[in-house]
Amino acid sequence: MQFDDAVLQCFLTNQLQLFPEKVAETLEEAENFLEECMAAVVNSPEEVMEYFDAQGLDIEGLNEEEIVEADEVFDIGDGRYLIVEG
């Protein structure tokens, strides 16, 4: 998957929401890390829920607002969400 600069910058800025210390310092390091952990970019909160459901995660009882606030979910700011499984 190719990650555009908005996705990479979002991850660089917010990576500490998921990890105790920085895992990337540059856009290139962020891209390499996201590729290695098979991160995904989706276009809506509904797609975040579909992704977690497809991964077999128990999301029963959670609404879209709660799902997008998960540590693994990064709001890119343009309607898309980056999902990083830590």
PDB file of N, CA, C and O in Angstrom:
ATOM      1  N   MET A   1       0.850  -1.183   0.000  1.00  0.00           N
ATOM      2  CA  MET A   1       0.000   0.000   0.000  1.00  0.00           C
ATOM      3  C   MET A   1       0.889   1.238   0.000  1.00  0.00           C
ATOM      4  O   MET A   1       1.884   1.299   0.722  1.00  0.00           O
ATOM      5  N   GLN A   2       0.528   2.205  -0.801  1.00  0.00           N
ATOM      6  CA  GLN A   2       1.234   3.478  -0.813  1.00  0.00           C
ATOM      7  C   GLN A   2       0.565   4.424   0.190  1.00  0.00           C
ATOM      8  O   GLN A   2      -0.661   4.520   0.249  1.00  0.00           O
ATOM      9  N   PHE A   3       1.381   5.109   0.963  1.00  0.00           N
ATOM     10  CA  PHE A   3       0.883   6.079   1.931  1.00  0.00           C
ATOM     11  C   PHE A   3       1.285   7.469   1.472  1.00  0.00           C
ATOM     12  O   PHE A   3       2.460   7.726   1.211  1.00  0.00           O
ATOM     13  N   ASP A   4       0.297   8.378   1.372  1.00  0.00           N
ATOM     14  CA  ASP A   4       0.622   9.736   0.950  1.00  0.00           C
ATOM     15  C   ASP A   4       1.174  10.540   2.128  1.00  0.00           C
ATOM     16  O   ASP A   4       1.165  10.074   3.267  1.00  0.00           O
ATOM     17  N   ASP A   5       1.653  11.750   1.838  1.00  0.00           N
ATOM     18  CA  ASP A   5       2.291  12.571   2.866  1.00  0.00           C
ATOM     19  C   ASP A   5       1.352  12.905   4.019  1.00  0.00           C
ATOM     20  O   ASP A   5       1.805  12.998   5.160  1.00  0.00           O
ATOM     21  N   ALA A   6       0.066  13.088   3.760  1.00  0.00           N
ATOM     22  CA  ALA A   6      -0.884  13.396   4.835  1.00  0.00           C
ATOM     23  C   ALA A   6      -0.965  12.245   5.830  1.00  0.00           C
ATOM     24  O   ALA A   6      -1.015  12.465   7.040  1.00  0.00           O
ATOM     25  N   VAL A   7      -0.978  11.028   5.321  1.00  0.00           N
ATOM     26  CA  VAL A   7      -1.031   9.844   6.187  1.00  0.00           C
ATOM     27  C   VAL A   7       0.263   9.719   6.987  1.00  0.00           C
ATOM     28  O   VAL A   7       0.234   9.490   8.197  1.00  0.00           O
ATOM     29  N   LEU A   8       1.384   9.871   6.311  1.00  0.00           N
ATOM     30  CA  LEU A   8       2.675   9.740   6.980  1.00  0.00           C
ATOM     31  C   LEU A   8       2.864  10.810   8.043  1.00  0.00           C
ATOM     32  O   LEU A   8       3.352  10.521   9.136  1.00  0.00           O
ATOM     33  N   GLN A   9       2.484  12.038   7.733  1.00  0.00           N
ATOM     34  CA  GLN A   9       2.638  13.127   8.699  1.00  0.00           C
ATOM     35  C   GLN A   9       1.719  12.911   9.899  1.00  0.00           C
ATOM     36  O   GLN A   9       2.114  13.172  11.036  1.00  0.00           O
ATOM     37  N   CYS A  10       0.506  12.440   9.658  1.00  0.00           N
ATOM     38  CA  CYS A  10      -0.425  12.135  10.739  1.00  0.00           C
ATOM     39  C   CYS A  10       0.184  11.099  11.679  1.00  0.00           C
ATOM     40  O   CYS A  10       0.125  11.247  12.899  1.00  0.00           O
ATOM     41  N   PHE A  11       0.768  10.054  11.106  1.00  0.00           N
ATOM     42  CA  PHE A  11       1.385   9.025  11.942  1.00  0.00           C
ATOM     43  C   PHE A  11       2.569   9.586  12.723  1.00  0.00           C
ATOM     44  O   PHE A  11       2.688   9.338  13.923  1.00  0.00           O
ATOM     45  N   LEU A  12       3.436  10.330  12.067  1.00  0.00           N
ATOM     46  CA  LEU A  12       4.600  10.906  12.760  1.00  0.00           C
ATOM     47  C   LEU A  12       4.169  11.780  13.928  1.00  0.00           C
ATOM     48  O   LEU A  12       4.752  11.715  15.010  1.00  0.00           O
ATOM     49  N   THR A  13       3.162  12.586  13.710  1.00  0.00           N
ATOM     50  CA  THR A  13       2.698  13.520  14.734  1.00  0.00           C
ATOM     51  C   THR A  13       2.036  12.811  15.910  1.00  0.00           C
ATOM     52  O   THR A  13       2.169  13.245  17.054  1.00  0.00           O
ATOM     53  N   ASN A  14       1.325  11.726  15.632  1.00  0.00           N
ATOM     54  CA  ASN A  14       0.484  11.097  16.649  1.00  0.00           C
ATOM     55  C   ASN A  14       0.930   9.707  17.089  1.00  0.00           C
ATOM     56  O   ASN A  14       0.195   9.041  17.818  1.00  0.00           O
ATOM     57  N   GLN A  15       2.094   9.253  16.679  1.00  0.00           N
ATOM     58  CA  GLN A  15       2.509   7.881  16.960  1.00  0.00           C
ATOM     59  C   GLN A  15       2.561   7.538  18.443  1.00  0.00           C
ATOM     60  O   GLN A  15       2.432   6.368  18.802  1.00  0.00           O
ATOM     61  N   LEU A  16       2.744   8.519  19.305  1.00  0.00           N
ATOM     62  CA  LEU A  16       2.827   8.241  20.741  1.00  0.00           C
ATOM     63  C   LEU A  16       1.472   7.879  21.353  1.00  0.00           C
ATOM     64  O   LEU A  16       1.412   7.458  22.509  1.00  0.00           O
ATOM     65  N   GLN A  17       0.389   8.036  20.596  1.00  0.00           N
ATOM     66  CA  GLN A  17      -0.910   7.596  21.105  1.00  0.00           C
ATOM     67  C   GLN A  17      -0.976   6.067  21.148  1.00  0.00           C
ATOM     68  O   GLN A  17      -1.792   5.500  21.876  1.00  0.00           O
ATOM     69  N   LEU A  18      -0.120   5.402  20.372  1.00  0.00           N
ATOM     70  CA  LEU A  18      -0.132   3.943  20.310  1.00  0.00           C
ATOM     71  C   LEU A  18       1.135   3.323  20.892  1.00  0.00           C
ATOM     72  O   LEU A  18       1.088   2.236  21.469  1.00  0.00           O
ATOM     73  N   PHE A  19       2.248   3.998  20.745  1.00  0.00           N
ATOM     74  CA  PHE A  19       3.532   3.439  21.162  1.00  0.00           C
ATOM     75  C   PHE A  19       4.133   4.261  22.301  1.00  0.00           C
ATOM     76  O   PHE A  19       3.944   5.476  22.348  1.00  0.00           O
ATOM     77  N   PRO A  20       4.859   3.610  23.225  1.00  0.00           N
ATOM     78  CA  PRO A  20       5.442   4.341  24.359  1.00  0.00           C
ATOM     79  C   PRO A  20       6.592   5.262  23.963  1.00  0.00           C
ATOM     80  O   PRO A  20       6.916   6.205  24.686  1.00  0.00           O
ATOM     81  N   GLU A  21       7.211   4.985  22.810  1.00  0.00           N
ATOM     82  CA  GLU A  21       8.265   5.861  22.302  1.00  0.00           C
ATOM     83  C   GLU A  21       8.167   5.911  20.783  1.00  0.00           C
ATOM     84  O   GLU A  21       7.541   5.052  20.162  1.00  0.00           O
ATOM     85  N   LYS A  22       8.790   6.921  20.196  1.00  0.00           N
ATOM     86  CA  LYS A  22       8.692   7.090  18.743  1.00  0.00           C
ATOM     87  C   LYS A  22       9.301   5.903  18.007  1.00  0.00           C
ATOM     88  O   LYS A  22      10.363   5.401  18.374  1.00  0.00           O
ATOM     89  N   VAL A  23       8.606   5.467  16.965  1.00  0.00           N
ATOM     90  CA  VAL A  23       9.099   4.383  16.122  1.00  0.00           C
ATOM     91  C   VAL A  23       9.602   4.914  14.789  1.00  0.00           C
ATOM     92  O   VAL A  23      10.207   4.173  14.013  1.00  0.00           O
ATOM     93  N   ALA A  24       9.358   6.196  14.515  1.00  0.00           N
ATOM     94  CA  ALA A  24       9.808   6.816  13.258  1.00  0.00           C
ATOM     95  C   ALA A  24      10.071   8.297  13.496  1.00  0.00           C
ATOM     96  O   ALA A  24       9.373   8.955  14.267  1.00  0.00           O
ATOM     97  N   GLU A  25      11.089   8.801  12.817  1.00  0.00           N
ATOM     98  CA  GLU A  25      11.456  10.214  12.925  1.00  0.00           C
ATOM     99  C   GLU A  25      11.241  10.971  11.617  1.00  0.00           C
ATOM    100  O   GLU A  25      11.087  12.192  11.627  1.00  0.00           O
ATOM    101  N   THR A  26      11.228  10.255  10.495  1.00  0.00           N
ATOM    102  CA  THR A  26      11.107  10.896   9.186  1.00  0.00           C
ATOM    103  C   THR A  26       9.932  10.281   8.430  1.00  0.00           C
ATOM    104  O   THR A  26       9.405   9.241   8.824  1.00  0.00           O
ATOM    105  N   LEU A  27       9.528  10.935   7.343  1.00  0.00           N
ATOM    106  CA  LEU A  27       8.456  10.396   6.508  1.00  0.00           C
ATOM    107  C   LEU A  27       8.842   9.028   5.956  1.00  0.00           C
ATOM    108  O   LEU A  27       8.007   8.126   5.895  1.00  0.00           O
ATOM    109  N   GLU A  28      10.102   8.870   5.554  1.00  0.00           N
ATOM    110  CA  GLU A  28      10.566   7.597   5.009  1.00  0.00           C
ATOM    111  C   GLU A  28      10.503   6.494   6.068  1.00  0.00           C
ATOM    112  O   GLU A  28      10.065   5.380   5.780  1.00  0.00           O
ATOM    113  N   GLU A  29      10.940   6.801   7.289  1.00  0.00           N
ATOM    114  CA  GLU A  29      10.867   5.812   8.364  1.00  0.00           C
ATOM    115  C   GLU A  29       9.414   5.459   8.682  1.00  0.00           C
ATOM    116  O   GLU A  29       9.091   4.300   8.942  1.00  0.00           O
ATOM    117  N   ALA A  30       8.548   6.462   8.658  1.00  0.00           N
ATOM    118  CA  ALA A  30       7.130   6.216   8.916  1.00  0.00           C
ATOM    119  C   ALA A  30       6.548   5.306   7.848  1.00  0.00           C
ATOM    120  O   ALA A  30       5.803   4.376   8.160  1.00  0.00           O
ATOM    121  N   GLU A  31       6.884   5.567   6.586  1.00  0.00           N
ATOM    122  CA  GLU A  31       6.369   4.741   5.499  1.00  0.00           C
ATOM    123  C   GLU A  31       6.861   3.299   5.633  1.00  0.00           C
ATOM    124  O   GLU A  31       6.088   2.357   5.462  1.00  0.00           O
ATOM    125  N   ASN A  32       8.132   3.134   5.934  1.00  0.00           N
ATOM    126  CA  ASN A  32       8.677   1.787   6.102  1.00  0.00           C
ATOM    127  C   ASN A  32       7.997   1.061   7.255  1.00  0.00           C
ATOM    128  O   ASN A  32       7.655  -0.115   7.132  1.00  0.00           O
ATOM    129  N   PHE A  33       7.801   1.746   8.363  1.00  0.00           N
ATOM    130  CA  PHE A  33       7.152   1.129   9.516  1.00  0.00           C
ATOM    131  C   PHE A  33       5.715   0.726   9.187  1.00  0.00           C
ATOM    132  O   PHE A  33       5.293  -0.389   9.495  1.00  0.00           O
ATOM    133  N   LEU A  34       4.969   1.630   8.565  1.00  0.00           N
ATOM    134  CA  LEU A  34       3.572   1.340   8.239  1.00  0.00           C
ATOM    135  C   LEU A  34       3.457   0.189   7.244  1.00  0.00           C
ATOM    136  O   LEU A  34       2.536  -0.622   7.337  1.00  0.00           O
ATOM    137  N   GLU A  35       4.381   0.115   6.300  1.00  0.00           N
ATOM    138  CA  GLU A  35       4.382  -0.999   5.343  1.00  0.00           C
ATOM    139  C   GLU A  35       4.667  -2.320   6.059  1.00  0.00           C
ATOM    140  O   GLU A  35       4.021  -3.331   5.781  1.00  0.00           O
ATOM    141  N   GLU A  36       5.633  -2.311   6.979  1.00  0.00           N
ATOM    142  CA  GLU A  36       6.004  -3.524   7.706  1.00  0.00           C
ATOM    143  C   GLU A  36       4.856  -4.060   8.559  1.00  0.00           C
ATOM    144  O   GLU A  36       4.641  -5.270   8.632  1.00  0.00           O
ATOM    145  N   CYS A  37       4.122  -3.156   9.200  1.00  0.00           N
ATOM    146  CA  CYS A  37       3.037  -3.630  10.068  1.00  0.00           C
ATOM    147  C   CYS A  37       1.703  -3.719   9.323  1.00  0.00           C
ATOM    148  O   CYS A  37       0.651  -3.927   9.928  1.00  0.00           O
ATOM    149  N   MET A  38       1.767  -3.558   8.002  1.00  0.00           N
ATOM    150  CA  MET A  38       0.588  -3.706   7.153  1.00  0.00           C
ATOM    151  C   MET A  38      -0.573  -2.811   7.612  1.00  0.00           C
ATOM    152  O   MET A  38      -1.710  -3.263   7.748  1.00  0.00           O
ATOM    153  N   ALA A  39      -0.262  -1.559   7.841  1.00  0.00           N
ATOM    154  CA  ALA A  39      -1.272  -0.580   8.225  1.00  0.00           C
ATOM    155  C   ALA A  39      -2.258  -0.390   7.073  1.00  0.00           C
ATOM    156  O   ALA A  39      -1.955  -0.693   5.919  1.00  0.00           O
ATOM    157  N   ALA A  40      -3.429   0.112   7.408  1.00  0.00           N
ATOM    158  CA  ALA A  40      -4.473   0.312   6.399  1.00  0.00           C
ATOM    159  C   ALA A  40      -5.030   1.723   6.501  1.00  0.00           C
ATOM    160  O   ALA A  40      -5.069   2.314   7.581  1.00  0.00           O
ATOM    161  N   VAL A  41      -5.456   2.249   5.371  1.00  0.00           N
ATOM    162  CA  VAL A  41      -6.140   3.538   5.327  1.00  0.00           C
ATOM    163  C   VAL A  41      -7.558   3.269   4.834  1.00  0.00           C
ATOM    164  O   VAL A  41      -7.762   2.630   3.801  1.00  0.00           O
ATOM    165  N   VAL A  42      -8.535   3.771   5.594  1.00  0.00           N
ATOM    166  CA  VAL A  42      -9.933   3.604   5.213  1.00  0.00           C
ATOM    167  C   VAL A  42     -10.579   4.975   5.120  1.00  0.00           C
ATOM    168  O   VAL A  42     -10.029   5.968   5.596  1.00  0.00           O
ATOM    169  N   ASN A  43     -11.766   5.020   4.493  1.00  0.00           N
ATOM    170  CA  ASN A  43     -12.380   6.304   4.147  1.00  0.00           C
ATOM    171  C   ASN A  43     -13.497   6.783   5.055  1.00  0.00           C
ATOM    172  O   ASN A  43     -14.075   7.841   4.802  1.00  0.00           O
ATOM    173  N   SER A  44     -13.822   6.036   6.110  1.00  0.00           N
ATOM    174  CA  SER A  44     -14.921   6.462   6.968  1.00  0.00           C
ATOM    175  C   SER A  44     -14.910   5.669   8.268  1.00  0.00           C
ATOM    176  O   SER A  44     -14.270   4.621   8.349  1.00  0.00           O
ATOM    177  N   PRO A  45     -15.614   6.161   9.286  1.00  0.00           N
ATOM    178  CA  PRO A  45     -15.752   5.381  10.521  1.00  0.00           C
ATOM    179  C   PRO A  45     -16.403   4.017  10.273  1.00  0.00           C
ATOM    180  O   PRO A  45     -16.074   3.039  10.945  1.00  0.00           O
ATOM    181  N   GLU A  46     -17.319   3.954   9.313  1.00  0.00           N
ATOM    182  CA  GLU A  46     -17.952   2.670   8.989  1.00  0.00           C
ATOM    183  C   GLU A  46     -16.906   1.669   8.502  1.00  0.00           C
ATOM    184  O   GLU A  46     -16.951   0.490   8.855  1.00  0.00           O
ATOM    185  N   GLU A  47     -15.961   2.150   7.684  1.00  0.00           N
ATOM    186  CA  GLU A  47     -14.920   1.267   7.175  1.00  0.00           C
ATOM    187  C   GLU A  47     -13.949   0.855   8.277  1.00  0.00           C
ATOM    188  O   GLU A  47     -13.384  -0.237   8.220  1.00  0.00           O
ATOM    189  N   VAL A  48     -13.744   1.716   9.287  1.00  0.00           N
ATOM    190  CA  VAL A  48     -12.931   1.328  10.443  1.00  0.00           C
ATOM    191  C   VAL A  48     -13.604   0.145  11.144  1.00  0.00           C
ATOM    192  O   VAL A  48     -12.950  -0.840  11.487  1.00  0.00           O
ATOM    193  N   MET A  49     -14.911   0.257  11.350  1.00  0.00           N
ATOM    194  CA  MET A  49     -15.653  -0.824  12.002  1.00  0.00           C
ATOM    195  C   MET A  49     -15.587  -2.103  11.163  1.00  0.00           C
ATOM    196  O   MET A  49     -15.395  -3.189  11.710  1.00  0.00           O
ATOM    197  N   GLU A  50     -15.743  -1.986   9.856  1.00  0.00           N
ATOM    198  CA  GLU A  50     -15.670  -3.149   8.975  1.00  0.00           C
ATOM    199  C   GLU A  50     -14.283  -3.793   9.047  1.00  0.00           C
ATOM    200  O   GLU A  50     -14.162  -5.018   9.055  1.00  0.00           O
ATOM    201  N   TYR A  51     -13.245  -2.965   9.098  1.00  0.00           N
ATOM    202  CA  TYR A  51     -11.877  -3.484   9.185  1.00  0.00           C
ATOM    203  C   TYR A  51     -11.692  -4.290  10.461  1.00  0.00           C
ATOM    204  O   TYR A  51     -11.206  -5.420  10.421  1.00  0.00           O
ATOM    205  N   PHE A  52     -12.084  -3.708  11.606  1.00  0.00           N
ATOM    206  CA  PHE A  52     -11.926  -4.414  12.875  1.00  0.00           C
ATOM    207  C   PHE A  52     -12.752  -5.694  12.904  1.00  0.00           C
ATOM    208  O   PHE A  52     -12.306  -6.714  13.430  1.00  0.00           O
ATOM    209  N   ASP A  53     -13.947  -5.640  12.344  1.00  0.00           N
ATOM    210  CA  ASP A  53     -14.797  -6.824  12.288  1.00  0.00           C
ATOM    211  C   ASP A  53     -14.141  -7.913  11.435  1.00  0.00           C
ATOM    212  O   ASP A  53     -14.148  -9.085  11.811  1.00  0.00           O
ATOM    213  N   ALA A  54     -13.580  -7.528  10.297  1.00  0.00           N
ATOM    214  CA  ALA A  54     -12.915  -8.482   9.414  1.00  0.00           C
ATOM    215  C   ALA A  54     -11.674  -9.090  10.070  1.00  0.00           C
ATOM    216  O   ALA A  54     -11.287 -10.216   9.757  1.00  0.00           O
ATOM    217  N   GLN A  55     -11.057  -8.341  10.977  1.00  0.00           N
ATOM    218  CA  GLN A  55      -9.874  -8.835  11.685  1.00  0.00           C
ATOM    219  C   GLN A  55     -10.258  -9.736  12.860  1.00  0.00           C
ATOM    220  O   GLN A  55      -9.393 -10.304  13.528  1.00  0.00           O
ATOM    221  N   GLY A  56     -11.564  -9.860  13.103  1.00  0.00           N
ATOM    222  CA  GLY A  56     -12.033 -10.722  14.179  1.00  0.00           C
ATOM    223  C   GLY A  56     -12.011 -10.086  15.551  1.00  0.00           C
ATOM    224  O   GLY A  56     -12.095 -10.782  16.563  1.00  0.00           O
ATOM    225  N   LEU A  57     -11.898  -8.766  15.594  1.00  0.00           N
ATOM    226  CA  LEU A  57     -11.898  -8.080  16.880  1.00  0.00           C
ATOM    227  C   LEU A  57     -13.330  -7.893  17.365  1.00  0.00           C
ATOM    228  O   LEU A  57     -14.238  -7.647  16.571  1.00  0.00           O
ATOM    229  N   ASP A  58     -13.520  -8.013  18.666  1.00  0.00           N
ATOM    230  CA  ASP A  58     -14.850  -7.884  19.253  1.00  0.00           C
ATOM    231  C   ASP A  58     -15.202  -6.401  19.369  1.00  0.00           C
ATOM    232  O   ASP A  58     -14.686  -5.692  20.233  1.00  0.00           O
ATOM    233  N   ILE A  59     -16.085  -5.950  18.491  1.00  0.00           N
ATOM    234  CA  ILE A  59     -16.494  -4.546  18.504  1.00  0.00           C
ATOM    235  C   ILE A  59     -17.967  -4.408  18.863  1.00  0.00           C
ATOM    236  O   ILE A  59     -18.540  -3.322  18.778  1.00  0.00           O
ATOM    237  N   GLU A  60     -18.571  -5.518  19.262  1.00  0.00           N
ATOM    238  CA  GLU A  60     -19.992  -5.494  19.598  1.00  0.00           C
ATOM    239  C   GLU A  60     -20.233  -4.499  20.731  1.00  0.00           C
ATOM    240  O   GLU A  60     -19.527  -4.501  21.739  1.00  0.00           O
ATOM    241  N   GLY A  61     -21.228  -3.663  20.549  1.00  0.00           N
ATOM    242  CA  GLY A  61     -21.578  -2.676  21.551  1.00  0.00           C
ATOM    243  C   GLY A  61     -20.839  -1.356  21.416  1.00  0.00           C
ATOM    244  O   GLY A  61     -21.161  -0.393  22.112  1.00  0.00           O
ATOM    245  N   LEU A  62     -19.854  -1.298  20.531  1.00  0.00           N
ATOM    246  CA  LEU A  62     -19.124  -0.050  20.324  1.00  0.00           C
ATOM    247  C   LEU A  62     -19.746   0.712  19.166  1.00  0.00           C
ATOM    248  O   LEU A  62     -20.143   0.123  18.161  1.00  0.00           O
ATOM    249  N   ASN A  63     -19.826   2.035  19.319  1.00  0.00           N
ATOM    250  CA  ASN A  63     -20.334   2.844  18.215  1.00  0.00           C
ATOM    251  C   ASN A  63     -19.155   3.423  17.427  1.00  0.00           C
ATOM    252  O   ASN A  63     -17.998   3.275  17.820  1.00  0.00           O
ATOM    253  N   GLU A  64     -19.466   4.078  16.319  1.00  0.00           N
ATOM    254  CA  GLU A  64     -18.416   4.613  15.444  1.00  0.00           C
ATOM    255  C   GLU A  64     -17.511   5.598  16.170  1.00  0.00           C
ATOM    256  O   GLU A  64     -16.299   5.603  15.951  1.00  0.00           O
ATOM    257  N   GLU A  65     -18.083   6.424  17.024  1.00  0.00           N
ATOM    258  CA  GLU A  65     -17.287   7.413  17.748  1.00  0.00           C
ATOM    259  C   GLU A  65     -16.267   6.728  18.657  1.00  0.00           C
ATOM    260  O   GLU A  65     -15.118   7.161  18.745  1.00  0.00           O
ATOM    261  N   GLU A  66     -16.690   5.664  19.330  1.00  0.00           N
ATOM    262  CA  GLU A  66     -15.768   4.933  20.198  1.00  0.00           C
ATOM    263  C   GLU A  66     -14.689   4.213  19.395  1.00  0.00           C
ATOM    264  O   GLU A  66     -13.532   4.151  19.811  1.00  0.00           O
ATOM    265  N   ILE A  67     -15.072   3.674  18.253  1.00  0.00           N
ATOM    266  CA  ILE A  67     -14.117   2.946  17.411  1.00  0.00           C
ATOM    267  C   ILE A  67     -13.009   3.873  16.916  1.00  0.00           C
ATOM    268  O   ILE A  67     -11.835   3.506  16.966  1.00  0.00           O
ATOM    269  N   VAL A  68     -13.360   5.058  16.443  1.00  0.00           N
ATOM    270  CA  VAL A  68     -12.332   5.948  15.888  1.00  0.00           C
ATOM    271  C   VAL A  68     -11.472   6.575  16.980  1.00  0.00           C
ATOM    272  O   VAL A  68     -10.461   7.206  16.674  1.00  0.00           O
ATOM    273  N   GLU A  69     -11.849   6.415  18.240  1.00  0.00           N
ATOM    274  CA  GLU A  69     -11.026   6.897  19.342  1.00  0.00           C
ATOM    275  C   GLU A  69     -10.058   5.836  19.857  1.00  0.00           C
ATOM    276  O   GLU A  69      -9.291   6.095  20.784  1.00  0.00           O
ATOM    277  N   ALA A  70     -10.089   4.643  19.264  1.00  0.00           N
ATOM    278  CA  ALA A  70      -9.159   3.577  19.656  1.00  0.00           C
ATOM    279  C   ALA A  70      -7.729   4.024  19.388  1.00  0.00           C
ATOM    280  O   ALA A  70      -7.475   4.778  18.449  1.00  0.00           O
ATOM    281  N   ASP A  71      -6.797   3.560  20.210  1.00  0.00           N
ATOM    282  CA  ASP A  71      -5.387   3.947  20.051  1.00  0.00           C
ATOM    283  C   ASP A  71      -4.837   3.586  18.683  1.00  0.00           C
ATOM    284  O   ASP A  71      -3.944   4.263  18.173  1.00  0.00           O
ATOM    285  N   GLU A  72      -5.364   2.521  18.084  1.00  0.00           N
ATOM    286  CA  GLU A  72      -4.865   2.043  16.798  1.00  0.00           C
ATOM    287  C   GLU A  72      -5.362   2.863  15.614  1.00  0.00           C
ATOM    288  O   GLU A  72      -4.900   2.677  14.489  1.00  0.00           O
ATOM    289  N   VAL A  73      -6.304   3.770  15.865  1.00  0.00           N
ATOM    290  CA  VAL A  73      -6.942   4.532  14.794  1.00  0.00           C
ATOM    291  C   VAL A  73      -6.453   5.978  14.840  1.00  0.00           C
ATOM    292  O   VAL A  73      -6.538   6.649  15.869  1.00  0.00           O
ATOM    293  N   PHE A  74      -5.940   6.438  13.705  1.00  0.00           N
ATOM    294  CA  PHE A  74      -5.428   7.802  13.589  1.00  0.00           C
ATOM    295  C   PHE A  74      -6.310   8.564  12.612  1.00  0.00           C
ATOM    296  O   PHE A  74      -6.469   8.149  11.464  1.00  0.00           O
ATOM    297  N   ASP A  75      -6.883   9.669  13.059  1.00  0.00           N
ATOM    298  CA  ASP A  75      -7.721  10.517  12.206  1.00  0.00           C
ATOM    299  C   ASP A  75      -6.795  11.380  11.358  1.00  0.00           C
ATOM    300  O   ASP A  75      -6.107  12.261  11.875  1.00  0.00           O
ATOM    301  N   ILE A  76      -6.781  11.127  10.068  1.00  0.00           N
ATOM    302  CA  ILE A  76      -5.887  11.857   9.163  1.00  0.00           C
ATOM    303  C   ILE A  76      -6.326  13.312   9.023  1.00  0.00           C
ATOM    304  O   ILE A  76      -5.505  14.188   8.751  1.00  0.00           O
ATOM    305  N   GLY A  77      -7.610  13.565   9.209  1.00  0.00           N
ATOM    306  CA  GLY A  77      -8.103  14.936   9.166  1.00  0.00           C
ATOM    307  C   GLY A  77      -8.814  15.295   7.891  1.00  0.00           C
ATOM    308  O   GLY A  77      -9.341  16.400   7.763  1.00  0.00           O
ATOM    309  N   ASP A  78      -8.841  14.372   6.935  1.00  0.00           N
ATOM    310  CA  ASP A  78      -9.519  14.648   5.659  1.00  0.00           C
ATOM    311  C   ASP A  78     -10.647  13.657   5.409  1.00  0.00           C
ATOM    312  O   ASP A  78     -11.069  13.452   4.271  1.00  0.00           O
ATOM    313  N   GLY A  79     -11.128  13.045   6.488  1.00  0.00           N
ATOM    314  CA  GLY A  79     -12.189  12.057   6.365  1.00  0.00           C
ATOM    315  C   GLY A  79     -11.682  10.631   6.352  1.00  0.00           C
ATOM    316  O   GLY A  79     -12.464   9.689   6.480  1.00  0.00           O
ATOM    317  N   ARG A  80     -10.357  10.464   6.196  1.00  0.00           N
ATOM    318  CA  ARG A  80      -9.768   9.131   6.182  1.00  0.00           C
ATOM    319  C   ARG A  80      -9.183   8.798   7.551  1.00  0.00           C
ATOM    320  O   ARG A  80      -8.917   9.677   8.371  1.00  0.00           O
ATOM    321  N   TYR A  81      -8.992   7.500   7.767  1.00  0.00           N
ATOM    322  CA  TYR A  81      -8.432   7.012   9.019  1.00  0.00           C
ATOM    323  C   TYR A  81      -7.322   6.016   8.722  1.00  0.00           C
ATOM    324  O   TYR A  81      -7.451   5.161   7.845  1.00  0.00           O
ATOM    325  N   LEU A  82      -6.235   6.143   9.465  1.00  0.00           N
ATOM    326  CA  LEU A  82      -5.124   5.202   9.394  1.00  0.00           C
ATOM    327  C   LEU A  82      -5.299   4.216  10.537  1.00  0.00           C
ATOM    328  O   LEU A  82      -5.512   4.618  11.680  1.00  0.00           O
ATOM    329  N   ILE A  83      -5.209   2.927  10.233  1.00  0.00           N
ATOM    330  CA  ILE A  83      -5.310   1.893  11.257  1.00  0.00           C
ATOM    331  C   ILE A  83      -3.959   1.195  11.341  1.00  0.00           C
ATOM    332  O   ILE A  83      -3.467   0.642  10.358  1.00  0.00           O
ATOM    333  N   VAL A  84      -3.366   1.231  12.543  1.00  0.00           N
ATOM    334  CA  VAL A  84      -2.059   0.630  12.781  1.00  0.00           C
ATOM    335  C   VAL A  84      -2.213  -0.374  13.907  1.00  0.00           C
ATOM    336  O   VAL A  84      -2.574  -0.015  15.028  1.00  0.00           O
ATOM    337  N   GLU A  85      -1.940  -1.619  13.610  1.00  0.00           N
ATOM    338  CA  GLU A  85      -2.000  -2.633  14.664  1.00  0.00           C
ATOM    339  C   GLU A  85      -0.651  -2.697  15.347  1.00  0.00           C
ATOM    340  O   GLU A  85       0.341  -3.122  14.754  1.00  0.00           O
ATOM    341  N   GLY A  86      -0.622  -2.270  16.603  1.00  0.00           N
ATOM    342  CA  GLY A  86       0.624  -2.204  17.355  1.00  0.00           C
ATOM    343  C   GLY A  86       0.912  -3.517  17.983  1.00  0.00           C
ATOM    344  O   GLY A  86       1.926  -3.667  18.664  1.00  0.00           O
TER     345      GLY A  86
END
